[in-house]
Amino acid sequence: MPLLTAAILLVAGCQGEDKQSGSQAPARTEGPSCAHVFSTQGKEAVKRMADIPASSSATFLGRPQEAAERLVAQYDAGTPDKSRAVDFCDVHKEAAGLDSAQVSFSLAEDVPERGRSASIFKEYRMAKAALVGTKVGVLYFACASKQLAAGKGGTVLVRGEVRSRYETSAPDSTARQDALRVIYESSFSFSKLLGCKSNADLPETFTMPPELAK
């Protein structure tokens, strides 16, 4: 019996060494973390959106690469009308409690008709459509990518949204610019993860675009 026990322990030990020696499949590349999606100006903007004081820290939680993979999987399933929003980034005041602001993406079938958006929104000239309020920003962009359709390629309309749980104390004009900057930076990063051609025609840098008359 002692010999049998020793043999079992020896086999188990060898198996453990195999798992640690690199015989496992290589870990998947995670891509940029949510904390690295935003520029310094973007982080300041999302903190203002969520009414997080400049003196307080913010925690950015999210897996952008996983969000992109989930959206591609939804497209490949062939049911864009049943698309569910995928979480891209949650922003928390310090490290506890409910998220103060959230960025998400989903597939869309149509761009909202110009001039027909809710009264809380102002429309701006960016991508396919940009609708911005004081605590929410929405951006539509078209993505042509070879990652879609199981590698065969395709074009999809993507809807990005940032939404704050709280009212901001910033002036309305600043709040709208903050919301648009946050959803722009998120969308620019997401377009890269999706492999969108020409980054979905999003500008390389953020400047506040002209407002469109309703």
N, C-alpha and C positions, 0 to 999 in steps of 0.2 A: 504493500500500500504506500509506504513512503516514496518508493521509486516512481510509482504512478503519479503521485502528487507532484514530485519534482519535474516529471516530464511535462505535465500540464502547465506548470508555471513557466517552464522553459519555452514552450510553444507560445504561450500568451505574451511572454516578454518579447519574443521575436516579432510577433504580429504588431505589438506596440511600437517597436523600433521601425518597422516598415512604414507605419502611418506617419512617423515623424521624420523619415529619411527623404521625403520628397516623392514617394510613390503615389501620393494623392494627386488628383487633378488640380491644376493651378487655379488659384483664387481668381474670381471674376474681377476685372477692373471696375472700380466703383465710379470713376469719373470725378468731376469736381464736387466738393461737398457744398451743401447749401450755404455755409458761411462764406464761401469764396465766390459765390455767384455775383454778389453786389460790390460795386465800387464803394469808396469811402462816402461819396455823395449819395449813393443808393442806400447805404445803411443809415445815414442820417435822415434820409427821406422816409424810410419805412418806420423809423423810430418816431418821427413827427406824426406820421399817419396813425400810429397806434397810441399816440399821446404818451410815449415813454420819455421821461425827462432826460435831457442830455447827460445829466450826472449819473443816471442809472444805466446798467449794462443790459444788453439784449442777447438772448440766446437764439441762434438760428438752427432749426432742426429740419432735416429733410434729406432725401436721397434722389437728387435730380436724375441720375442715370437710370435708376429703377423706374422713375416716373415716365421717362421717355420710352423705355422698353414696354411698359404697360400700355401706353397709348398706341404704340405700334401694334401690339397684340390685339387691341380692340379693333384697329383698322383691318388687320388681317382676318379677323373673325367675320368681317363683312356686315357688321350691324352698327354703322355710325349713328343711326337714329336712336340707338339704345346706349350711346356712349355715356360713361360715367366719368366725372371729373377725377383726375388723378392728383394727389397732393404733391406739390413741388417743393414748398418751403413753408414752415410754420415759424413765426417769430414770437418769442415769449419775453415778457419783462423779466429780466434776470434769469432765473432757472426754474421757476415754479409756476403753478397755476395754469389756467387755460391759455391757449394761444391768443396773442393780442392782434395778430394779423396773419392772414393766410394767402398763399399764392397757389393757384391750381390751374390745370389745363384740361381741355376736353376737345373732342371732335365736334365740328359744327357742320350743318348742311347748307346754311345760307348766311350771308352777311345781312345784318339788320338794314332795313330800308332807311336811307338818309332822311333825317328830319322827323322820324317817327319814334325816336327813343324817348324814354321817360323824362319828365321835366327835371329830375335831379341831375341828368347828364348834360354835359357839353360835348360836342363832337369836334375832333381834331383830325388834321390831315396826317395820318401815319398808317402804313401798311394798308390792309383792306378796310379797316374801320377802327377808330379809337373813340371810346365812350368813357368819359371821366366825370366822377362826382367828387365830393369832398372826403368820402371814406371808401370809395370803390373805384377801381379802374379796370376797363375791359379792352382787350386788344385782339383783333382778328388778323391772322396772317395765313397766306397760302404757302404750303411746304411741298416742294417736289423733292422726293428723296428715294434713293435706291434701297434704303432699309425697309421700305414698305412693300407689301404684297410678297412676303417671303423672299425678299431680295430681288424681285423682278422690277421693283420701282413703281411709284405712283405719285399722285398729287392729292393732298388733303387740306381742308380748311381747319385751322386750329383756333380755338378760343382760349385766351388766357385771361385770368381774373385775379386781382388782388383785392382783398376786402379786410377792412379793419373792424374789430369788434367794438371799438370806442370812437367817440367823436373827438376830432382833433381840436386843439386850441389855436392852431395856426389860421391865418386869414384864408378865405376861400380860394383865392388865386394861388397861394402857396400850396394849399392842400391838394388842389387839382394837379399842379405841376409835380408834386411828390408822388401822387398816385400813378401818373403817367410814367414818370421815371422808373418807378419800381416795376411796373408791369412791362415796360420796355426792356429793362436790363434782364428781367426774368425770361422774357420771350427771346431775346437775343441769345442767351445762354441755352435755352431749350431748343432753339432752331439748330444750334451747333450739335447738340446731343442727338437730334433727329437726323442730322446729315442733310438739312435742307439746302438746296442749291442757292448759292448767293445769299446765304443766311436769311432766306425768305424775303429778300429785298428790304430788310430792316436796315436803317442807317448804322454806320459803324460807331458813331457817338451820339449821345443824346443832346438834342437842343429842343426847346419847347416849340412845337409846330404851330402853325396858324389855326385859329378856331374856325370851324365851318359854320356858316349861317344855316339855321334850321328853316 
